[in-house]
Amino acid sequence: MAKRITSGKREREKLKQTKRQDKQKKKEERLSGGSRSFEDMLAYVDENGVLHTTPQDVKPKEEIDASQIEISVPRQSEIEEEPMSGRVEYFTASKGYGFIKDAAGSEKYFFHITNAPAGIAEGDRVTFELERGTRGMNAVRIVISNK
């Protein structure tokens, strides 16, 4: 039993054959193009990174004083941050943590019992500093102001 060749299959075969012929023609054109010299293969790059086939005129370069170049960000003067004030909004001694609500805004900051003085309780007015923790800003160096 012979396989039947469909019209779609014939068209695909013709397309493959024409691609092979085109590829062979391109190969022959490349090979018959003569020997290319090394100078034909060179490309020249100008100061802006643009490729050219011929060398470009070289302009005199400006002299740059290397001591004038700053490699890093200049140091900022040390700014002393004054402690923030707030009120202990929530505190659980058994779990060992709490939250302080900032007096200036509505932000709440987490604190751990190790950063708080002994005897801290809900409602105490405190002063504290902020430090970045794993989940955001944490209150540290907490001092009870007035009870």
C-alpha positions as CSV (number, residue, x, y, z in Angstrom):
1,M,0.0,0.0,0.0
2,A,1.6,3.3,-1.1
3,K,1.2,6.4,1.0
4,R,-0.9,9.1,-0.5
5,I,0.8,12.5,-1.0
6,T,-1.5,15.3,-0.2
7,S,-1.4,18.8,-1.8
8,G,-0.3,20.3,1.5
9,K,2.6,17.9,1.7
10,R,3.6,18.7,-1.9
11,E,3.7,22.4,-1.1
12,R,5.8,21.8,1.9
13,E,8.3,19.8,-0.1
14,K,8.5,22.4,-2.8
15,L,9.1,25.1,-0.1
16,K,11.9,23.1,1.4
17,Q,13.5,22.6,-2.0
18,T,13.4,26.3,-2.8
19,K,14.9,27.1,0.6
20,R,17.8,24.7,-0.1
21,Q,18.3,26.2,-3.5
22,D,18.4,29.8,-2.1
23,K,20.9,28.7,0.6
24,Q,23.1,27.1,-2.0
25,K,23.0,30.2,-4.2
26,K,23.9,32.5,-1.3
27,K,26.8,30.2,-0.4
28,E,28.1,30.2,-4.0
29,E,27.8,34.0,-4.2
30,R,29.8,34.3,-0.9
31,L,32.5,32.0,-2.2
32,S,32.7,33.6,-5.7
33,G,32.9,37.1,-4.2
34,G,36.7,36.9,-4.3
35,S,39.1,37.0,-1.4
36,R,38.4,39.7,1.1
37,S,41.4,41.4,2.5
38,F,42.1,42.1,6.2
39,E,41.6,45.8,5.6
40,D,38.1,45.1,4.3
41,M,37.1,43.4,7.5
42,L,38.3,46.3,9.8
43,A,35.9,48.7,11.5
44,Y,36.9,51.9,13.2
45,V,35.2,53.3,16.3
46,D,35.0,57.0,17.1
47,E,34.9,58.6,20.5
48,N,31.1,58.1,20.6
49,G,31.2,54.4,19.9
50,V,29.9,54.7,16.3
51,L,31.4,52.2,13.8
52,H,33.0,53.6,10.5
53,T,34.8,51.9,7.6
54,T,37.5,54.6,7.5
55,P,39.6,56.0,10.3
56,Q,38.2,59.2,11.8
57,D,40.1,62.4,12.5
58,V,41.5,62.4,16.0
59,K,40.7,65.6,17.9
60,P,43.0,66.7,20.7
61,K,41.7,65.5,24.0
62,E,41.0,67.6,27.1
63,E,43.3,67.0,30.1
64,I,41.3,66.1,33.2
65,D,42.7,66.6,36.7
66,A,42.2,63.3,38.5
67,S,42.4,64.9,41.9
68,Q,39.2,66.8,41.1
69,I,37.1,63.6,40.6
70,E,35.1,62.5,43.6
71,I,34.8,58.7,43.7
72,S,32.3,58.4,46.5
73,V,29.5,60.3,48.0
74,P,30.8,63.1,50.3
75,R,30.3,62.5,54.0
76,Q,27.3,64.1,55.6
77,S,27.8,65.9,58.8
78,E,26.6,63.9,61.8
79,I,23.1,64.9,62.6
80,E,22.0,64.1,66.1
81,E,18.5,62.8,66.2
82,E,16.5,63.9,69.2
83,P,14.5,61.1,70.7
84,M,10.9,60.8,69.7
85,S,8.0,60.9,72.2
86,G,4.9,58.8,72.4
87,R,2.6,56.7,74.5
88,V,2.6,52.9,75.1
89,E,-0.5,51.8,73.2
90,Y,-0.3,48.1,73.9
91,F,2.1,45.9,76.0
92,T,2.0,42.3,77.0
93,A,4.7,41.3,79.5
94,S,4.0,37.6,79.2
95,K,4.6,37.7,75.4
96,G,7.4,40.2,75.7
97,Y,6.4,42.9,73.2
98,G,4.3,46.0,72.7
99,F,3.6,49.0,70.5
100,I,4.2,52.7,71.0
101,K,2.1,55.3,69.3
102,D,4.1,58.3,68.1
103,A,2.9,61.6,69.7
104,A,3.6,63.6,66.6
105,G,1.7,61.3,64.2
106,S,-0.4,58.3,64.1
107,E,2.4,55.8,63.5
108,K,2.8,52.8,65.8
109,Y,6.2,51.2,66.4
110,F,6.9,47.7,67.7
111,F,9.2,47.2,70.7
112,H,10.6,44.2,72.4
113,I,10.8,43.9,76.2
114,T,14.6,43.7,75.9
115,N,14.6,47.3,74.6
116,A,12.2,48.6,77.3
117,P,12.9,49.5,80.9
118,A,11.5,47.4,83.8
119,G,8.1,48.5,84.9
120,I,6.8,49.8,81.6
121,A,3.0,49.6,81.3
122,E,0.2,50.6,78.9
123,G,-0.5,54.3,78.9
124,D,3.1,55.3,80.0
125,R,4.5,58.4,78.2
126,V,8.0,57.4,76.8
127,T,10.8,58.8,74.7
128,F,12.4,56.4,72.2
129,E,14.6,56.1,69.2
130,L,13.9,54.2,66.0
131,E,15.9,51.5,64.4
132,R,15.2,49.4,61.3
133,G,14.2,45.9,62.1
134,T,13.3,42.9,59.9
135,R,9.7,43.9,59.5
136,G,10.0,47.7,59.7
137,M,10.9,50.4,62.2
138,N,11.3,49.3,65.8
139,A,11.4,51.5,68.9
140,V,14.7,51.1,70.9
141,R,16.4,52.8,73.8
142,I,13.0,53.5,75.5
143,V,12.9,55.7,78.5
144,I,9.7,56.3,80.6
145,S,9.0,60.1,80.8
146,N,6.0,60.6,83.1
147,K,3.5,58.2,84.5
